[in-house]
Amino acid sequence: MSEELYRALSALATEARNPDTEDLDRLGAGDLVARLNAQDARVHEAVREALPAIARAAELAAASLGEGGRLIYVGAGTSGRLGVLDASECPPTFGVAPDRVVGIIAGGPPALVRSQEGVEDDPARGAADLAALDPGPSDTVVGISACHRTPYTVAAVEEAARRGCRTAFITADAEAAVPGEAVIRLVVGPEAVAGSTRLKAGSAQKMTLNLISTAAMVLTGRIYRNMMVDLSAGSEKLIERGRGVVMAVTGLDYEAAAALLERAGGQVKLALLMQLAGLEAGAATERLAAAGGHLARALGEIQA
């Protein structure tokens, strides 16, 4: 069994030795970081080539969020940490509840700060960790794995599909069969350090997760033009950012924007609709709800 696994891993591009970096240990710091940076150019190309599949994953996630469901990331090691990171950044940026975008990592929270590599080999645990969230057809589950064979992640996505969830899978493998309605292949090639998928593969995964979650939030009305109008004002910085958005859109001065936000209960999107449509908070709330939370739609700037 070990030799079989060895042969499977040896066939992966991310495990191969990169001919452009075989002299890394002979380089000084300046040449070394330049060589590593040159390898990163492939990250942008790989993500660009995968954009159609990324867009499909974003549509699936947006559909789930629009139905009151969840976007659930699942992975092991670096891939799992990146999923948890993206999930944790959505509430302050987009005002979404913490239980609407969720990250599952093999080994649980301790694996976020201390590597627990062995847990990725347990498919039963992957299925069980996913099942613990009781996902269903209103949820989208995205598996993240640099190679296609991480048993924990594959089993979790297969369990999601069995439960009727929307599914996507992110992999650096160009051809191998993986579960998922949307399969995102980030073909970055051999890593600068053979097998270290925290490098190009990890960077490509981070960019892809940014695209999926941001696009899903835009599609569900949490961005107006290019501004965060659903941000959660949980810090002084975010409070001031919200006031800045109100000032930029309405032309109000600082004090007037602050007063408007107070009338709107601190909700930037509601404050904007109140000012731009000449509505009080109650009527603005009803109009926003009727527009599915889309400010541009509530203002009549775009059609449903």
RODO-2510 file (C-alpha; in nm, 4 decimals, decimal comma):
residues 304
     n   res          X          Y          Z
     1     m     0,0000     0,0000     0,0000
     2     s     0,2831     0,2420     0,0807
     3     e     0,4494     0,1856    -0,2546
     4     e     0,1169     0,2400    -0,4290
     5     l     0,0773     0,5738    -0,2499
     6     y     0,4358     0,6658    -0,3319
     7     r     0,3733     0,6047    -0,7004
     8     a     0,0492     0,8044    -0,6914
     9     l     0,2203     1,1000    -0,5264
    10     s     0,5179     1,0789    -0,7599
    11     a     0,2846     1,1262    -1,0547
    12     l     0,1577     1,4608    -0,9222
    13     a     0,3009     1,7747    -1,0806
    14     t     0,3154     1,9470    -0,7420
    15     e     0,5472     1,6704    -0,6142
    16     a     0,7886     1,6911    -0,9082
    17     r     1,1260     1,8639    -0,8913
    18     n     1,1210     2,2014    -1,0605
    19     p     1,4112     2,2334    -1,3095
    20     d     1,4131     2,6108    -1,2637
    21     t     1,4864     2,5930    -0,8914
    22     e     1,7298     2,3031    -0,8520
    23     d     2,0023     2,5400    -0,7278
    24     l     1,7981     2,7139    -0,4547
    25     d     2,0426     2,6183    -0,1803
    26     r     2,3281     2,7796    -0,3779
    27     l     2,1681     3,1252    -0,3944
    28     g     2,2046     3,4315    -0,1773
    29     a     1,8949     3,5931    -0,0279
    30     g     1,8446     3,8434    -0,3094
    31     d     1,8638     3,5882    -0,5905
    32     l     1,6684     3,3371    -0,3845
    33     v     1,3614     3,5539    -0,3292
    34     a     1,3764     3,6707    -0,6912
    35     r     1,3683     3,3100    -0,8095
    36     l     1,0776     3,2274    -0,5800
    37     n     0,8908     3,5370    -0,6947
    38     a     0,9407     3,4440    -1,0584
    39     q     0,7718     3,1112    -0,9894
    40     d     0,4708     3,2926    -0,8454
    41     a     0,3934     3,4407    -1,1879
    42     r     0,2357     3,1070    -1,2752
    43     v    -0,0198     3,1524    -0,9965
    44     h    -0,2004     3,4350    -1,1773
    45     e    -0,2012     3,2434    -1,5049
    46     a    -0,3408     2,9305    -1,3413
    47     v    -0,6231     3,1212    -1,1738
    48     r    -0,7065     3,3058    -1,4947
    49     e    -0,7300     2,9769    -1,6848
    50     a    -0,9729     2,8447    -1,4229
    51     l    -1,2047     3,1474    -1,4215
    52     p    -1,5051     2,9752    -1,5867
    53     a    -1,5081     2,7061    -1,3172
    54     i    -1,4488     2,9653    -1,0448
    55     a    -1,7460     3,1649    -1,1726
    56     r    -1,9604     2,8513    -1,1606
    57     a    -1,8581     2,7884    -0,7991
    58     a    -1,9443     3,1490    -0,7138
    59     e    -2,2875     3,1057    -0,8710
    60     l    -2,3477     2,7932    -0,6649
    61     a    -2,2418     2,9729    -0,3469
    62     a    -2,4586     3,2747    -0,4278
    63     a    -2,7582     3,0516    -0,4895
    64     s    -2,7091     2,8873    -0,1502
    65     l    -2,6652     3,2152     0,0348
    66     g    -2,9700     3,3558    -0,1421
    67     e    -3,1762     3,0624    -0,0166
    68     g    -3,0591     3,1103     0,3394
    69     g    -2,8066     2,8293     0,3089
    70     r    -2,4348     2,8186     0,3696
    71     l    -2,1023     2,8228     0,1903
    72     i    -1,8912     2,5515     0,3549
    73     y    -1,5206     2,5061     0,2874
    74     v    -1,3448     2,1828     0,3810
    75     g    -0,9775     2,0909     0,3600
    76     a    -0,6700     1,9646     0,5411
    77     g    -0,3422     2,1361     0,6243
    78     t    -0,2731     2,4570     0,4321
    79     s    -0,5874     2,4082     0,2228
    80     g    -0,8036     2,3794     0,5326
    81     r    -0,6440     2,6840     0,6961
    82     l    -0,7095     2,8911     0,3858
    83     g    -1,0754     2,7885     0,3875
    84     v    -1,1153     2,8813     0,7534
    85     l    -0,9368     3,2120     0,6875
    86     d    -1,1698     3,3064     0,4032
    87     a    -1,4753     3,2100     0,6081
    88     s    -1,3593     3,4142     0,9077
    89     e    -1,3103     3,7253     0,6946
    90     c    -1,6623     3,7275     0,5485
    91     p    -1,8595     3,8547     0,8535
    92     p    -1,6687     4,1824     0,9053
    93     t    -1,6357     4,2500     0,5325
    94     f    -1,9841     4,1598     0,4141
    95     g    -2,1965     4,1631     0,7298
    96     v    -2,2892     3,7987     0,6837
    97     a    -2,3587     3,5928     0,9950
    98     p    -2,0641     3,3773     1,1059
    99     d    -2,2628     3,0577     1,0532
   100     r    -2,3308     3,1370     0,6853
   101     v    -1,9734     3,0903     0,5626
   102     v    -1,8013     2,8072     0,7475
   103     g    -1,4569     2,6509     0,7293
   104     i    -1,3852     2,2899     0,8289
   105     i    -1,0248     2,1793     0,8764
   106     a    -0,9086     1,8248     0,9376
   107     g    -0,8088     1,8044     1,3024
   108     g    -1,0357     2,0877     1,4089
   109     p    -0,9260     2,4231     1,5578
   110     p    -0,5943     2,2902     1,6960
   111     a    -0,4840     2,2219     1,3364
   112     l    -0,5019     2,5933     1,2619
   113     v    -0,1932     2,6626     1,4705
   114     r    -0,0125     2,3278     1,4779
   115     s     0,0140     2,0934     1,1822
   116     q    -0,1659     1,7595     1,2208
   117     e    -0,0819     1,5936     0,8929
   118     g    -0,2061     1,2428     0,9734
   119     v    -0,5715     1,3416     1,0043
   120     e    -0,5974     1,4103     0,6310
   121     d    -0,5768     1,0347     0,5647
   122     d    -0,9053     0,9546     0,7422
   123     p    -1,2022     0,9583     0,5006
   124     a    -1,4507     0,8546     0,7690
   125     r    -1,3552     1,1569     0,9737
   126     g    -1,3975     1,3856     0,6734
   127     a    -1,7494     1,2573     0,6108
   128     a    -1,8331     1,2778     0,9817
   129     d    -1,7026     1,6340     1,0252
   130     l    -1,9110     1,7459     0,7290
   131     a    -2,2168     1,5544     0,8504
   132     a    -2,1882     1,7238     1,1907
   133     l    -2,3043     2,0455     1,0222
   134     d    -2,6127     1,8633     0,8885
   135     p    -2,5776     2,0140     0,5392
   136     g    -2,8505     1,9862     0,2800
   137     p    -2,9619     2,1022    -0,0644
   138     s    -2,9513     2,4701     0,0329
   139     d    -2,5772     2,4516     0,1113
   140     t    -2,2688     2,4662    -0,1117
   141     v    -1,9660     2,2616    -0,0043
   142     v    -1,6257     2,3428    -0,1544
   143     g    -1,3436     2,0928    -0,1122
   144     i    -0,9910     2,2352    -0,1184
   145     s    -0,6942     2,0093    -0,1875
   146     a    -0,3654     2,0805    -0,3617
   147     c    -0,3618     1,7244    -0,4904
   148     h    -0,6760     1,5349    -0,5779
   149     r    -0,6333     1,2482    -0,3344
   150     t    -0,6648     1,3944     0,0179
   151     p    -0,8999     1,1262     0,1612
   152     y    -1,0483     1,3556     0,4284
   153     t    -1,1508     1,6215     0,1776
   154     v    -1,2699     1,3883    -0,0956
   155     a    -1,4909     1,1991     0,1492
   156     a    -1,6399     1,5220     0,2845
   157     v    -1,7390     1,6431    -0,0632
   158     e    -1,8770     1,3008    -0,1526
   159     e    -2,0859     1,3114     0,1663
   160     a    -2,2084     1,6586     0,0671
   161     a    -2,3137     1,5317    -0,2751
   162     r    -2,4929     1,2360    -0,1126
   163     r    -2,6920     1,4846     0,0954
   164     g    -2,7925     1,6854    -0,2109
   165     c    -2,5631     1,9825    -0,1501
   166     r    -2,4198     2,1909    -0,4284
   167     t    -2,0531     2,0979    -0,4565
   168     a    -1,7237     2,2296    -0,5903
   169     f    -1,3656     2,1090    -0,5673
   170     i    -1,0392     2,3011    -0,5942
   171     t    -0,7328     2,1021    -0,7018
   172     a    -0,3920     2,1597    -0,8592
   173     d    -0,4258     1,8370    -1,0586
   174     a    -0,4922     1,8861    -1,4287
   175     e    -0,6757     1,5640    -1,5041
   176     a    -0,7652     1,3408    -1,2093
   177     a    -1,1328     1,2771    -1,1399
   178     v    -1,2587     1,4583    -0,8305
   179     p    -1,6090     1,5079    -0,6898
   180     g    -1,7900     1,8351    -0,7482
   181     e    -2,0305     2,0087    -0,9852
   182     a    -1,7686     2,2785    -1,0384
   183     v    -1,4116     2,1479    -1,0550
   184     i    -1,1499     2,4217    -1,0347
   185     r    -0,8105     2,3073    -1,1630
   186     l    -0,5284     2,5392    -1,0606
   187     v    -0,2430     2,3978    -1,2656
   188     v     0,0576     2,5757    -1,1164
   189     g     0,3128     2,3036    -1,2003
   190     p     0,6044     2,1871    -0,9843
   191     e     0,6626     2,3873    -0,6695
   192     a     0,9840     2,5824    -0,6143
   193     v     1,0464     2,3480    -0,3225
   194     a     0,9287     2,0064    -0,4412
   195     g     0,6029     1,9075    -0,2748
   196     s     0,5612     2,2273    -0,0713
   197     t     0,2088     2,3149    -0,1809
   198     r     0,1936     2,6055     0,0648
   199     l     0,3738     2,7956    -0,2138
   200     k     0,2201     2,8274    -0,5625
   201     a    -0,0711     2,5912    -0,5010
   202     g    -0,1569     2,7638    -0,1726
   203     s    -0,1338     3,1106    -0,3260
   204     a    -0,3599     3,0043    -0,6129
   205     q    -0,6102     2,8576    -0,3652
   206     k    -0,6149     3,1811    -0,1632
   207     m    -0,6810     3,3873    -0,4763
   208     t    -0,9556     3,1479    -0,5814
   209     l    -1,1307     3,1554    -0,2447
   210     n    -1,1187     3,5366    -0,2533
   211     l    -1,2882     3,5265    -0,5928
   212     i    -1,5570     3,2769    -0,4923
   213     s    -1,6621     3,4480    -0,1704
   214     t    -1,6379     3,8040    -0,3029
   215     a    -1,8303     3,7236    -0,6206
   216     a    -2,0955     3,5381    -0,4204
   217     m    -2,1393     3,8361    -0,1888
   218     v    -2,1671     4,0788    -0,4805
   219     l    -2,4237     3,8545    -0,6488
   220     t    -2,6314     3,8453    -0,3295
   221     g    -2,6367     4,2244    -0,2924
   222     r    -2,3779     4,2807    -0,0205
   223     i    -2,1787     4,5273    -0,2314
   224     y    -2,3055     4,8531    -0,3838
   225     r    -2,0989     4,9541    -0,6853
   226     n    -1,7623     4,8582    -0,5361
   227     m    -1,8260     4,9507    -0,1728
   228     m    -1,8874     4,7430     0,1392
   229     v    -2,2388     4,8471     0,2356
   230     d    -2,3095     4,5438     0,4550
   231     l    -1,9895     4,5610     0,6562
   232     s    -2,0111     4,4837     1,0243
   233     a    -1,9075     4,7929     1,2198
   234     g    -1,7345     4,6036     1,4974
   235     s    -1,4315     4,8301     1,5339
   236     e    -1,3545     5,2001     1,5161
   237     k    -1,1941     5,1489     1,1761
   238     l    -1,5056     4,9819     1,0355
   239     i    -1,7331     5,2455     1,1882
   240     e    -1,5352     5,5172     1,0145
   241     r    -1,5270     5,3170     0,6919
   242     g    -1,9061     5,2976     0,7036
   243     r    -1,9346     5,6723     0,7517
   244     g    -1,6968     5,7203     0,4606
   245     v    -1,9171     5,5071     0,2367
   246     v    -2,2251     5,7095     0,3305
   247     m    -2,0398     6,0355     0,2635
   248     a    -1,9058     5,9131    -0,0718
   249     v    -2,2436     5,7960    -0,2012
   250     t    -2,4693     6,0703    -0,0636
   251     g    -2,2430     6,3741    -0,0556
   252     l    -2,3279     6,4359     0,3098
   253     d    -2,0643     6,5812     0,5399
   254     y    -1,9183     6,3869     0,8312
   255     e    -2,1663     6,4984     1,0965
   256     a    -2,4707     6,4513     0,8749
   257     a    -2,3517     6,1046     0,7720
   258     a    -2,3039     6,0092     1,1378
   259     a    -2,6545     6,1314     1,2225
   260     l    -2,8053     5,9404     0,9312
   261     l    -2,6297     5,6218     1,0375
   262     e    -2,7614     5,6636     1,3899
   263     r    -3,1175     5,6853     1,2532
   264     a    -3,0456     5,3727     1,0498
   265     g    -2,9227     5,1790     1,3505
   266     g    -2,5676     5,1795     1,2151
   267     q    -2,6673     4,9941     0,8969
   268     v    -2,4853     5,1504     0,6033
   269     k    -2,7060     5,0043     0,3306
   270     l    -3,0235     5,1131     0,5082
   271     a    -2,8846     5,4623     0,5652
   272     l    -2,8030     5,4968     0,1954
   273     l    -3,1516     5,3931     0,0868
   274     m    -3,3114     5,6266     0,3404
   275     q    -3,1140     5,9234     0,2089
   276     l    -3,1241     5,8472    -0,1628
   277     a    -3,4919     5,7469    -0,1742
   278     g    -3,6169     5,9886     0,0897
   279     l    -3,7518     5,7136     0,3134
   280     e    -3,7720     5,6591     0,6844
   281     a    -3,6114     5,3500     0,8338
   282     g    -3,9229     5,1327     0,8354
   283     a    -4,0142     5,1968     0,4730
   284     a    -3,6527     5,1593     0,3623
   285     t    -3,6274     4,8267     0,5429
   286     e    -3,9370     4,6989     0,3627
   287     r    -3,8081     4,8125     0,0236
   288     l    -3,4709     4,6486     0,0807
   289     a    -3,6382     4,3233     0,1766
   290     a    -3,8548     4,3343    -0,1357
   291     a    -3,5385     4,3858    -0,3425
   292     g    -3,3679     4,0850    -0,1872
   293     g    -3,1187     4,3071    -0,0093
   294     h    -2,9830     4,4602    -0,3322
   295     l    -2,9455     4,8342    -0,2846
   296     a    -2,9125     4,9086    -0,6570
   297     r    -3,2328     4,7131    -0,7201
   298     a    -3,4122     4,8932    -0,4368
   299     l    -3,3081     5,2227    -0,5943
   300     g    -3,4314     5,1142    -0,9368
   301     e    -3,0803     5,1282    -1,0844
   302     i    -3,0876     4,7650    -1,1980
   303     q    -3,3720     4,5280    -1,2700
   304     a    -3,4447     4,2071    -1,0818
***
